[in-house]
Amino acid sequence: MTVSERKKKILAAVVDEYIRTAEPVGSRFIAEKAGLGCSSATIRNELAELVNMGYLEQPHTSAGRVPTPAGYRMYVNGDKQQAQREAQAA
């Protein structure tokens, strides 16, 4: 399964907020703060797919999501690729 741009943005929002607060991140927060233009239900579906792909985990049923080591790796690799694209464009 490929990781869409929307999934990458959602993963980045989860990692950023988790780093900032050390608390599981919920779909409502992402819907309000990430500016993706989709509902919290759509974000929950994307989060579930990211969990199935191994990039996020859910500590318990009613909790938000937290990044796994694979999720952190995807986040870091995405930042590196963005920096390389920006350097090439300059």
Helices and strands as residue ranges (DSSP letters): H 5-21, H 27-33, H 40-53, E 56-57, E 66-67, H 69-89
